[in-house]
């Protein structure tokens, strides 16, 4: 049986753990891929949404564990990249 990854209090604690540990002995079955946002956000926009749509977006973003504005940005990026 593989070990469970501990919970970390700080990013520094997590970095120290992952830089030293052999991850092959840990259960990574619940891991999800993460996409980091490195590009600066140069523009701000306003968008009008129905209350129901905004509530659904916020709920879905919360389930994914990300802020709702990042969720919207990722949805837009996926939609644009699928057209290429």
Phi and psi in degrees as a GROMACS rama.xvg file:
@    title "Ramachandran Plot"
@    xaxis  label "Phi"
@    yaxis  label "Psi"
@TYPE xy
-80.2944  155.006  UNK-2
-73.5822  153.812  UNK-3
-90.2552  139.536  UNK-4
-71.3576  130.942  UNK-5
-70.5342  166.684  UNK-6
-91.1714  139.578  UNK-7
-111.193  144.704  UNK-8
-84.5886  -30.1391  UNK-9
-135.37  163.102  UNK-10
-63.1057  -35.869  UNK-11
-62.9081  -42.1814  UNK-12
-59.9942  -43.2923  UNK-13
-64.8333  -44.9393  UNK-14
-60.3237  -43.7987  UNK-15
-61.961  -43.5861  UNK-16
-61.5196  -52.9497  UNK-17
-71.8058  -21.9123  UNK-18
-76.995  -19.2422  UNK-19
-111.62  -23.5843  UNK-20
-87.7273  151.386  UNK-21
-88.6988  106.188  UNK-22
-72.2981  -11.3354  UNK-23
-68.4179  -14.8195  UNK-24
-95.6359  3.99769  UNK-25
-109.618  149.953  UNK-26
-80.7271  110.154  UNK-27
-107.323  17.7054  UNK-28
-63.9391  -26.6815  UNK-29
-93.0284  4.11909  UNK-30
-70.3553  144.255  UNK-31
-121.163  143.547  UNK-32
-65.2793  143.66  UNK-33
-124.031  136.969  UNK-34
-112.523  120.018  UNK-35
-88.6641  148.64  UNK-36
-103.284  108.413  UNK-37
-103.458  -26.0757  UNK-38
-71.0398  140.161  UNK-39
-68.2226  150.546  UNK-40
-91.6233  105.676  UNK-41
-84.4508  -27.824  UNK-42
-123.828  150.333  UNK-43
-119.707  139.327  UNK-44
-128.003  160.725  UNK-45
-113.302  140.242  UNK-46
-140.147  138.623  UNK-47
-98.7294  126.797  UNK-48
-128.857  153.774  UNK-49
-69.2842  155.978  UNK-50
-58.6384  -39.7696  UNK-51
-64.259  -43.7033  UNK-52
-65.5827  -44.6872  UNK-53
-62.3521  -41.5646  UNK-54
-62.0201  -41.1829  UNK-55
-66.0346  -41.3672  UNK-56
-62.6996  -46.9756  UNK-57
-61.474  -40.9916  UNK-58
-64.8609  -44.9853  UNK-59
-64.8516  -41.804  UNK-60
-62.7787  -40.7986  UNK-61
-63.1556  -41.4154  UNK-62
-61.8045  -34.1126  UNK-63
-85.1715  -7.47618  UNK-64
76.092  30.6825  UNK-65
-131.296  157.518  UNK-66
-62.925  149.295  UNK-67
-65.9458  -32.3276  UNK-68
-67.8099  -37.2177  UNK-69
-65.393  -38.938  UNK-70
-59.1905  -45.2848  UNK-71
-62.825  -44.3158  UNK-72
-61.0048  -43.6528  UNK-73
-65.2509  -38.0878  UNK-74
-63.2988  -41.3973  UNK-75
-65.6315  -42.4418  UNK-76
-62.6076  -41.4732  UNK-77
-62.4408  -44.4133  UNK-78
-62.6476  -40.2507  UNK-79
-72.3467  -40.6267  UNK-80
-71.4189  -26.4078  UNK-81
-70.2212  -21.0844  UNK-82
-78.996  -10.5221  UNK-83
